[in-house]
Amino acid sequence: AQKITQTQPGMFVQEKEAVTLDCTYDTSDPSYGLFWYKQPSSGEMIFLIYQGSYDQQNATEGRYSLNFQKARKSANLVISASQLGDSAMYFCAMRGTNTGNQFYFGTGTSLTVIP
Amino acid sequence: EPEVTQTPSHQVTQMGQEVILRCVPISNHLYFYWYRQILGQKVEFLVSFYNNEISEKSEIFDDQFSVERPDGSNFTLKIRSTKLEDSAMYFCASSMIAGNNEQFFGPGTRLTVL
């Protein structure tokens, strides 16, 4: 079974500072993908970043980077130089190649950026 | 940039009524999905659809639910007889291929069952 755990229900960060949002996962699939989505108060789900389990390098997309530690089964999202518009819910999700096309989501972390 | 669209943005219905939630996936995508998010909770998978049939479904997707691709562009989720606990945000998503690829989500339909 797949499981995604986000242990931080809420986080605060000062504008322009970096913040790390934690995500751990559990899977028996040999190959899987890890995703982060942002959900602003308007409700839509916005894709941020993807990490494949066999990728050698940590994924980066602009101010977003994924700190992937395979042995520890963690895939933390790092947001650098936080902006007020980063205030939102952030969801970690996983898909395993042996478990079909569905995404398994964590419970989310609410990030508030303080001016 | 192509995007997934969903209508309506908000649907209010009486318990026991049927609702149809509509989605237009990205035009060259082949895999379609419905997820739901009860207020304040995590996003949960309902069903995936490929080649005009359901490829996977979760325990949530019982006989009250059905999906259809009635034409070349729309993808619908029908709830036959709504219950109070069906109140949630329903997200449609699509992807070009299966595998570890991004699923593009629509803006969601907020369903409120009274």
Chai-1 contact restraints between the chains, C-beta under 6 A:
chainA,res_idxA,chainB,res_idxB,connection_type,confidence,min_distance_angstrom,max_distance_angstrom,comment,restraint_id
A,G33,B,N100,contact,1.0,0.0,6.0,A-B,restraint_1
A,G43,B,G108,contact,1.0,0.0,6.0,A-B,restraint_2
A,E44,B,P107,contact,1.0,0.0,6.0,A-B,restraint_3
A,M45,B,F105,contact,1.0,0.0,6.0,A-B,restraint_4
A,F47,B,E102,contact,1.0,0.0,6.0,A-B,restraint_5
A,Y50,B,E102,contact,1.0,0.0,6.0,A-B,restraint_6
A,G52,B,N100,contact,1.0,0.0,6.0,A-B,restraint_7
A,R95,B,N100,contact,1.0,0.0,6.0,A-B,restraint_8
A,G100,B,E56,contact,1.0,0.0,6.0,A-B,restraint_9
A,N101,B,Y31,contact,1.0,0.0,6.0,A-B,restraint_10
A,N101,B,S48,contact,1.0,0.0,6.0,A-B,restraint_11
A,N101,B,A98,contact,1.0,0.0,6.0,A-B,restraint_12
A,Q102,B,F45,contact,1.0,0.0,6.0,A-B,restraint_13
A,Q102,B,E56,contact,1.0,0.0,6.0,A-B,restraint_14
A,F105,B,K42,contact,1.0,0.0,6.0,A-B,restraint_15
A,F105,B,V43,contact,1.0,0.0,6.0,A-B,restraint_16
A,T107,B,K42,contact,1.0,0.0,6.0,A-B,restraint_17
